[in-house]
Amino acid sequence: MATSKQSQKRIRTNEKARIANKAVRGAMKTAVKQAVGAPDAKQGKEALALAMKKLDKASKAGVIHKNAAARRKSRLARRLNALPSK
């Protein structure tokens, strides 16, 4: 158990950050899944824009590394280009 006041405060702040990061990560994953599950290119384009925005925000917040965000965005874009256009 933490004994000093500073270590107790770090435990509290770390818990707040963990919860905030969890929310950002969940929103990011949901947006990515919606983009992946898009039935056609039109809906995929809208979902892709939202997913890229969420990935950028997660990267900026430090939830994921900037290169990881770039890699995921690239893979999503390739998937969208492979979808049939209607």
BALOBA-1460 file (C-alpha; in Angstrom, 3 decimals):
// residues 86
<rec num="1" residu="m" x="0.000" y="0.000" z="0.000"/>
<rec num="2" residu="a" x="1.178" y="3.526" z="-0.740"/>
<rec num="3" residu="t" x="2.464" y="5.334" z="2.304"/>
<rec num="4" residu="s" x="3.411" y="8.834" z="1.194"/>
<rec num="5" residu="k" x="0.871" y="11.471" z="0.199"/>
<rec num="6" residu="q" x="2.467" y="11.797" z="-3.221"/>
<rec num="7" residu="s" x="2.224" y="8.071" z="-3.945"/>
<rec num="8" residu="q" x="-1.428" y="8.083" z="-2.878"/>
<rec num="9" residu="k" x="-2.073" y="11.002" z="-5.222"/>
<rec num="10" residu="r" x="-0.305" y="9.184" z="-8.086"/>
<rec num="11" residu="i" x="-2.605" y="6.208" z="-7.554"/>
<rec num="12" residu="r" x="-5.649" y="8.485" z="-7.795"/>
<rec num="13" residu="t" x="-4.426" y="10.331" z="-10.904"/>
<rec num="14" residu="n" x="-3.335" y="7.113" z="-12.613"/>
<rec num="15" residu="e" x="-6.805" y="5.664" z="-12.090"/>
<rec num="16" residu="k" x="-8.431" y="8.765" z="-13.620"/>
<rec num="17" residu="a" x="-6.095" y="8.563" z="-16.612"/>
<rec num="18" residu="r" x="-6.782" y="4.828" z="-17.030"/>
<rec num="19" residu="i" x="-10.523" y="5.427" z="-17.168"/>
<rec num="20" residu="a" x="-10.132" y="8.311" z="-19.643"/>
<rec num="21" residu="n" x="-7.797" y="6.256" z="-21.850"/>
<rec num="22" residu="k" x="-10.234" y="3.350" z="-21.761"/>
<rec num="23" residu="a" x="-13.017" y="5.602" z="-23.069"/>
<rec num="24" residu="v" x="-10.843" y="6.920" z="-25.905"/>
<rec num="25" residu="r" x="-9.672" y="3.408" z="-26.810"/>
<rec num="26" residu="g" x="-13.245" y="2.090" z="-26.818"/>
<rec num="27" residu="a" x="-14.515" y="4.878" z="-29.068"/>
<rec num="28" residu="m" x="-11.581" y="4.302" z="-31.417"/>
<rec num="29" residu="k" x="-12.199" y="0.554" z="-31.643"/>
<rec num="30" residu="t" x="-15.929" y="1.055" z="-32.239"/>
<rec num="31" residu="a" x="-15.285" y="3.508" z="-35.084"/>
<rec num="32" residu="v" x="-12.763" y="1.158" z="-36.674"/>
<rec num="33" residu="k" x="-15.170" y="-1.794" z="-36.487"/>
<rec num="34" residu="q" x="-17.919" y="0.259" z="-38.113"/>
<rec num="35" residu="a" x="-15.555" y="1.242" z="-40.925"/>
<rec num="36" residu="v" x="-14.475" y="-2.357" z="-41.446"/>
<rec num="37" residu="g" x="-18.063" y="-3.580" z="-41.497"/>
<rec num="38" residu="a" x="-19.246" y="-1.044" z="-44.072"/>
<rec num="39" residu="p" x="-21.216" y="-2.763" z="-46.850"/>
<rec num="40" residu="d" x="-20.255" y="-0.420" z="-49.690"/>
<rec num="41" residu="a" x="-17.789" y="2.345" z="-50.543"/>
<rec num="42" residu="k" x="-20.179" y="5.240" z="-49.871"/>
<rec num="43" residu="q" x="-20.930" y="4.238" z="-46.276"/>
<rec num="44" residu="g" x="-17.336" y="3.118" z="-45.890"/>
<rec num="45" residu="k" x="-16.021" y="6.555" z="-46.787"/>
<rec num="46" residu="e" x="-18.080" y="8.219" z="-44.057"/>
<rec num="47" residu="a" x="-17.125" y="5.579" z="-41.494"/>
<rec num="48" residu="l" x="-13.477" y="5.822" z="-42.544"/>
<rec num="49" residu="a" x="-13.421" y="9.578" z="-41.944"/>
<rec num="50" residu="l" x="-14.805" y="9.105" z="-38.440"/>
<rec num="51" residu="a" x="-12.417" y="6.231" z="-37.689"/>
<rec num="52" residu="m" x="-9.408" y="8.277" z="-38.841"/>
<rec num="53" residu="k" x="-10.520" y="11.162" z="-36.645"/>
<rec num="54" residu="k" x="-10.797" y="8.857" z="-33.630"/>
<rec num="55" residu="l" x="-7.388" y="7.310" z="-34.382"/>
<rec num="56" residu="d" x="-5.788" y="10.753" z="-34.619"/>
<rec num="57" residu="k" x="-7.354" y="11.831" z="-31.331"/>
<rec num="58" residu="a" x="-6.186" y="8.652" z="-29.598"/>
<rec num="59" residu="s" x="-2.696" y="9.230" z="-30.959"/>
<rec num="60" residu="k" x="-2.677" y="12.854" z="-29.861"/>
<rec num="61" residu="a" x="-3.839" y="11.863" z="-26.369"/>
<rec num="62" residu="g" x="-1.041" y="9.305" z="-26.107"/>
<rec num="63" residu="v" x="-3.371" y="6.322" z="-25.923"/>
<rec num="64" residu="i" x="-1.664" y="4.735" z="-28.932"/>
<rec num="65" residu="h" x="1.627" y="5.564" z="-30.635"/>
<rec num="66" residu="k" x="1.502" y="7.893" z="-33.641"/>
<rec num="67" residu="n" x="3.010" y="5.244" z="-35.910"/>
<rec num="68" residu="a" x="0.418" y="2.715" z="-34.745"/>
<rec num="69" residu="a" x="-2.315" y="5.206" z="-35.647"/>
<rec num="70" residu="a" x="-0.751" y="5.779" z="-39.064"/>
<rec num="71" residu="r" x="-0.509" y="2.034" z="-39.676"/>
<rec num="72" residu="r" x="-4.142" y="1.458" z="-38.723"/>
<rec num="73" residu="k" x="-5.304" y="4.348" z="-40.902"/>
<rec num="74" residu="s" x="-3.356" y="2.964" z="-43.840"/>
<rec num="75" residu="r" x="-4.861" y="-0.494" z="-43.424"/>
<rec num="76" residu="l" x="-8.362" y="0.957" z="-43.163"/>
<rec num="77" residu="a" x="-7.881" y="2.990" z="-46.323"/>
<rec num="78" residu="r" x="-6.686" y="-0.096" z="-48.213"/>
<rec num="79" residu="r" x="-9.760" y="-2.022" z="-47.045"/>
<rec num="80" residu="l" x="-12.039" y="0.795" z="-48.171"/>
<rec num="81" residu="n" x="-10.451" y="0.853" z="-51.621"/>
<rec num="82" residu="a" x="-11.099" y="-2.881" z="-51.945"/>
<rec num="83" residu="l" x="-14.848" y="-2.451" z="-51.292"/>
<rec num="84" residu="p" x="-17.216" y="-2.575" z="-54.268"/>
<rec num="85" residu="s" x="-18.419" y="0.860" z="-55.326"/>
<rec num="86" residu="k" x="-22.179" y="1.180" z="-55.856"/>
